[in-house]
Amino acid sequence: MYSVEELRKMANTIRYDTLKAIHVVGSGHPGGCLSATDILTVLYFHTLRIDPKNPKWPDRDRFLLSKGHAAPALFAALAHRGYFDIHELLHVRLHDGRLQATPNLTIPGGDSVSGSLGQNLSIGVGYALAARLDHKDYRTFVMLGDGELEEGQNWEALMSAPAFRLGNLIGILDNNHVQMCGTVNEIMPCGSMADKFRAFGWQVVEVDGHDIAALIRVFDALPNRPEGAPTMIIADTVKGKGVSFMEGKAAWHGGAPDDEQMKQIETELGGGTL
């Protein structure tokens, strides 16, 4: 079991290694990776029932990264958890590596394909239904982006999950308030997401997505039941969290830091493995 301080350090290591991978290849989506990193760290090093030595273990919890452009952060978490060698990150998005721009099922620890936004909550509904039909007690976690919720298929899944009483389905909204071309409120204002989810029949929990101790408390309190209301965790986060010149800036939705910026990143995050 990792302490809160150890998890904080691991999150910063994952941040650095993610940015180093994006820097080496020269492309990626750093902002949304960094907003999701603390959540991914708590999931993979505290919450999820998984076995890196047996990635397809039938009783494992499932994790689906619906905001698939944040794949480098997921890959870094998987590597540090022991699914594959950390140095594979240096080949992210390259033809000579298996870690492509978004998750896929060929990657150890990969439970979905998420190249197109808006689809993984529907896949999560399928996983949760399958668990019930197969009499399995695994849980399915799906991480969504707030900009991604502009995709209509999400709302079909948001209606379906309560209708099927999927108490073993947990959505996590990485609510970082910024998408590619500006803030979410500028592009497509949605009002209160918590009120919308509750109106659809979801149990809603709100948390600071960068408070490791608070995330642990929320994940530890989740129900584990085959039926009942699904749960949506709204995690309030900051795009580009942890790097001062990236935080809250739409310009860092995509792109890669240069050599000088990597020096500052190393100073701010304390370096990593790569």
Number of C-alpha atoms within 10 A of each C-alpha: 7 11 11 16 11 11 19 19 16 21 27 23 23 31 30 27 27 30 29 26 24 25 20 16 15 13 17 26 24 28 31 32 27 31 29 32 30 25 24 25 27 23 18 17 19 17 15 19 15 21 16 15 12 12 15 15 13 12 14 18 19 23 24 25 28 31 29 28 25 26 28 32 30 26 28 30 27 24 20 20 18 15 20 18 12 18 14 17 28 19 17 25 21 13 9 10 12 17 22 19 19 22 27 21 11 12 17 20 28 20 22 22 19 22 19 14 22 24 21 26 29 20 20 28 24 16 22 30 22 13 20 17 10 9 10 14 16 24 25 27 24 22 23 26 26 19 24 20 19 17 12 11 15 20 16 11 20 21 15 17 28 21 14 15 19 28 25 29 31 30 22 23 25 26 24 26 20 27 25 17 12 16 17 21 13 11 14 12 11 13 9 8 15 17 12 14 18 13 11 16 20 26 18 20 14 15 15 16 24 21 16 20 15 14 23 16 11 14 17 11 9 14 16 14 17 22 16 20 22 26 25 23 24 22 22 17 26 24 26 27 24 21 20 11 13 20 18 23 19 20 15 22 24 16 15 21 21 13 12 8 14 17 12 16 22 18 11 14 17 12 19 17 11 15
